[in-house]
Amino acid sequence: MDIHDIALNLFAQLVGAPRSAPLDDAARIELGREAYRCAEAFIAAKDLYIREQPVGGMEPGY
């Protein structure tokens, strides 16, 4: 899953959330930007987590 898939999923969830009034175009654009910020933060955190994991289970010579 790449950043665009994550952002699209977040955007769809944010736009589809129940509201008392429909969203205007400016609000949808801002939600799209927020979705990309969240997706970038998620990927950065996931990469950092993976890099901090100990490497183990490898046999010598590999």
Contact map, one row per residue, 1 for C-alpha under 8 A:
11101100000000000000000000000000000000000000000000000000000000
11111100000000000000000000000000000000000000000000000000000000
11111110000000000000000000000000000100110010000000000000000000
01111111000000000000000000000000000100000000000000000000000000
11111111100000000000000000000000000000000000000000000000000000
11111111110000000000000000000000000000100000000000000000000000
00111111111000000000000000000001001101100000000000000000000000
00011111111100000000000000000000001000000000000000000000000000
00001111111110000000000000000000000000000000000000000000000000
00000111111111000000000000000000001000100000000000000000000000
00000011111111100000000000000011001000000000000000000000000000
00000001111111110000000000000000000000000000000000000000000000
00000000111111111000000000000000000000000000000000000000000000
00000000011111111000000000000010000000000000000000000000000000
00000000001111111000001000010010000000000000000000000000000000
00000000000111111100000000000000000000000000000000000000000000
00000000000011111110000000000000000000000000000000000000000000
00000000000000011111000000000000000000000000000000000000000000
00000000000000001111110000000000000000000000000000000000000000
00000000000000000111110000000000000000000000000000000000000000
00000000000000000011111000000000000000000000000000000000000000
00000000000000000011111100000000000000000000000000000000000000
00000000000000100000111110110000000000000000000000000000000000
00000000000000000000011111110000000000000000000000000000000000
00000000000000000000001111111000000000000000000000000000000000
00000000000000000000000111111100000000000000000000000000000000
00000000000000000000001111111110000000000000000000000000000000
00000000000000100000001111111111000000000000000000000000000000
00000000000000000000000011111111100000000000000000000000000000
00000000000000000000000001111111110000000000000000000000000000
00000000001001100000000000111111111000000000000000000000000000
00000010001000000000000000011111111100000000000000000000000000
00000000000000000000000000001111111110000000000000000000000000
00000000000000000000000000000111111111000000000000000000000000
00000011011000000000000000000011111111100000000000000000000000
00110010000000000000000000000001111111110000000000000000000000
00000000000000000000000000000000111111111000000000000000000000
00000010000000000000000000000000011111111100000000000000000000
00100110010000000000000000000000001111111110000000000000000000
00100000000000000000000000000000000111111111000000000000000000
00000000000000000000000000000000000011111111100000000000000000
00000000000000000000000000000000000001111111110000000000000000
00100000000000000000000000000000000000111111111000000000000000
00000000000000000000000000000000000000011111111100000000000000
00000000000000000000000000000000000000001111111110000000000000
00000000000000000000000000000000000000000111111111000000000000
00000000000000000000000000000000000000000011111111100000000000
00000000000000000000000000000000000000000001111111110000000000
00000000000000000000000000000000000000000000111111111000000000
00000000000000000000000000000000000000000000011111111000000000
00000000000000000000000000000000000000000000001111111000000000
00000000000000000000000000000000000000000000000111111100000000
00000000000000000000000000000000000000000000000011111110000000
00000000000000000000000000000000000000000000000000011111000000
00000000000000000000000000000000000000000000000000001111110000
00000000000000000000000000000000000000000000000000000111110000
00000000000000000000000000000000000000000000000000000011111000
00000000000000000000000000000000000000000000000000000011111101
00000000000000000000000000000000000000000000000000000000111111
00000000000000000000000000000000000000000000000000000000011111
00000000000000000000000000000000000000000000000000000000001111
00000000000000000000000000000000000000000000000000000000011111
